[in-house]
């Protein structure tokens, strides 16, 4: 599930909790009903709001990870062999013509 679902759920719980708390306070004519419903509502909102924030963070990590994977999979630029002047593909580590080994990072 995505974070938008939990954000919406948190908002719905908050709105319905406020309305139900006011209705119960009006019905029972006591502040205890209002406080108890609003306390439960706040507790649920903190739980689902926290889940939404965690999912937002995880979605950002996944997007960043996918971008890093795409950068690694892109082919390197073609390179010219300094010995025989052969143009080689970017991913080749050895010259196709003279077998000169190319120095690479990492």
Secondary structure, 3 states (H helix, E strand, C coil): CCHHHHHHHHHHHHHHHHHHHHHHHHHHCCHHHHHHHHHHHHHHHHHHHHHHHHHHHHHHHHHHHHHHHHHHHCCCCCEECCCCCCEECCCCCECCCCCCECCCCC
